[in-house]
Amino acid sequence: MPKIFKYTENQINELKTTFEHHENARAIRRVQVVLLRAQGHSIKQVTAVTGASKAKISRLTCKYFAEGLEGLSKTC
């Protein structure tokens, strides 16, 4: 069973701002994955939009909760 993460309004706003203003395409994609999950999209929907695998989505989400945005800027 997948972990269920609860996002605060501040986290969602932080993800949106980073998604809109970051210059690195890979980082933007990682942030987009987490942002879509934070907005309530299913893993299947996130995969359809971003092309990320279920495993990648899970890793990025866990990394965000463990390390914040800095965790998403590291290679996964």
Phi and psi in degrees as GROMACS dihedral restraints (atoms count N, CA, C in turn):
[ dihedral_restraints ]
;  ai    aj    ak    al  type     phi  dphi    fc
    3     4     5     6     1   -69.4    20    10
    4     5     6     7     1   150.8    20    10
    6     7     8     9     1   -68.4    20    10
    7     8     9    10     1   146.2    20    10
    9    10    11    12     1  -108.7    20    10
   10    11    12    13     1   118.6    20    10
   12    13    14    15     1  -103.4    20    10
   13    14    15    16     1   141.7    20    10
   15    16    17    18     1  -108.1    20    10
   16    17    18    19     1   126.5    20    10
   18    19    20    21     1  -100.4    20    10
   19    20    21    22     1   139.1    20    10
   21    22    23    24     1   -84.2    20    10
   22    23    24    25     1   163.6    20    10
   24    25    26    27     1   -60.5    20    10
   25    26    27    28     1   -37.7    20    10
   27    28    29    30     1   -63.4    20    10
   28    29    30    31     1   -41.1    20    10
   30    31    32    33     1   -63.9    20    10
   31    32    33    34     1   -43.8    20    10
   33    34    35    36     1   -62.9    20    10
   34    35    36    37     1   -43.5    20    10
   36    37    38    39     1   -63.8    20    10
   37    38    39    40     1   -40.1    20    10
   39    40    41    42     1   -61.8    20    10
   40    41    42    43     1   -43.8    20    10
   42    43    44    45     1   -64.7    20    10
   43    44    45    46     1   -43.5    20    10
   45    46    47    48     1   -60.6    20    10
   46    47    48    49     1   -47.5    20    10
   48    49    50    51     1   -61.7    20    10
   49    50    51    52     1   -44.3    20    10
   51    52    53    54     1   -64.7    20    10
   52    53    54    55     1   -42.6    20    10
   54    55    56    57     1   -60.1    20    10
   55    56    57    58     1   -40.4    20    10
   57    58    59    60     1   -77.7    20    10
   58    59    60    61     1   -24.3    20    10
   60    61    62    63     1  -119.5    20    10
   61    62    63    64     1    -6.4    20    10
   63    64    65    66     1   -73.1    20    10
   64    65    66    67     1   148.5    20    10
   66    67    68    69     1  -100.0    20    10
   67    68    69    70     1   -16.1    20    10
   69    70    71    72     1   -89.9    20    10
   70    71    72    73     1   119.8    20    10
   72    73    74    75     1   -60.6    20    10
   73    74    75    76     1   -39.5    20    10
   75    76    77    78     1   -67.1    20    10
   76    77    78    79     1   -40.9    20    10
   78    79    80    81     1   -65.6    20    10
   79    80    81    82     1   -39.0    20    10
   81    82    83    84     1   -61.4    20    10
   82    83    84    85     1   -42.2    20    10
   84    85    86    87     1   -63.5    20    10
   85    86    87    88     1   -42.4    20    10
   87    88    89    90     1   -63.0    20    10
   88    89    90    91     1   -44.4    20    10
   90    91    92    93     1   -64.2    20    10
   91    92    93    94     1   -40.0    20    10
   93    94    95    96     1   -59.5    20    10
   94    95    96    97     1   -42.1    20    10
   96    97    98    99     1   -57.8    20    10
   97    98    99   100     1   -50.1    20    10
   99   100   101   102     1   -68.9    20    10
  100   101   102   103     1   -39.8    20    10
  102   103   104   105     1   -61.5    20    10
  103   104   105   106     1   -44.2    20    10
  105   106   107   108     1   -61.5    20    10
  106   107   108   109     1   -41.2    20    10
  108   109   110   111     1   -64.3    20    10
  109   110   111   112     1   -41.0    20    10
  111   112   113   114     1   -63.1    20    10
  112   113   114   115     1   -30.1    20    10
  114   115   116   117     1   -84.1    20    10
  115   116   117   118     1     2.3    20    10
  117   118   119   120     1    95.8    20    10
  118   119   120   121     1     7.7    20    10
  120   121   122   123     1   -74.4    20    10
  121   122   123   124     1   144.9    20    10
  123   124   125   126     1   -72.8    20    10
  124   125   126   127     1   163.7    20    10
  126   127   128   129     1   -60.2    20    10
  127   128   129   130     1   -39.7    20    10
  129   130   131   132     1   -61.0    20    10
  130   131   132   133     1   -42.5    20    10
  132   133   134   135     1   -66.3    20    10
  133   134   135   136     1   -41.8    20    10
  135   136   137   138     1   -63.8    20    10
  136   137   138   139     1   -40.6    20    10
  138   139   140   141     1   -60.8    20    10
  139   140   141   142     1   -43.2    20    10
  141   142   143   144     1   -63.6    20    10
  142   143   144   145     1   -38.0    20    10
  144   145   146   147     1   -78.8    20    10
  145   146   147   148     1   -42.7    20    10
  147   148   149   150     1  -104.1    20    10
  148   149   150   151     1   -21.3    20    10
  150   151   152   153     1    82.2    20    10
  151   152   153   154     1     2.1    20    10
  153   154   155   156     1   -73.9    20    10
  154   155   156   157     1   143.8    20    10
  156   157   158   159     1   -74.6    20    10
  157   158   159   160     1   164.6    20    10
  159   160   161   162     1   -58.4    20    10
  160   161   162   163     1   -42.4    20    10
  162   163   164   165     1   -63.4    20    10
  163   164   165   166     1   -41.8    20    10
  165   166   167   168     1   -64.9    20    10
  166   167   168   169     1   -42.4    20    10
  168   169   170   171     1   -60.8    20    10
  169   170   171   172     1   -44.6    20    10
  171   172   173   174     1   -63.0    20    10
  172   173   174   175     1   -45.9    20    10
  174   175   176   177     1   -61.1    20    10
  175   176   177   178     1   -45.1    20    10
  177   178   179   180     1   -65.2    20    10
  178   179   180   181     1   -40.5    20    10
  180   181   182   183     1   -63.9    20    10
  181   182   183   184     1   -46.5    20    10
  183   184   185   186     1   -62.7    20    10
  184   185   186   187     1   -41.2    20    10
  186   187   188   189     1   -63.0    20    10
  187   188   189   190     1   -41.2    20    10
  189   190   191   192     1   -61.8    20    10
  190   191   192   193     1   -45.0    20    10
  192   193   194   195     1   -71.0    20    10
  193   194   195   196     1   -27.4    20    10
  195   196   197   198     1   -83.3    20    10
  196   197   198   199     1   -36.7    20    10
  198   199   200   201     1  -126.7    20    10
  199   200   201   202     1    -3.0    20    10
  201   202   203   204     1    73.3    20    10
  202   203   204   205     1  -160.8    20    10
  204   205   206   207     1   -60.6    20    10
  205   206   207   208     1   -32.1    20    10
  207   208   209   210     1   -59.9    20    10
  208   209   210   211     1   -34.8    20    10
  210   211   212   213     1   -64.2    20    10
  211   212   213   214     1   -30.3    20    10
  213   214   215   216     1   -78.5    20    10
  214   215   216   217     1   -18.7    20    10
  216   217   218   219     1   -83.1    20    10
  217   218   219   220     1   -13.2    20    10
  219   220   221   222     1   -84.5    20    10
  220   221   222   223     1   154.3    20    10
  222   223   224   225     1   -69.9    20    10
  223   224   225   226     1   134.2    20    10
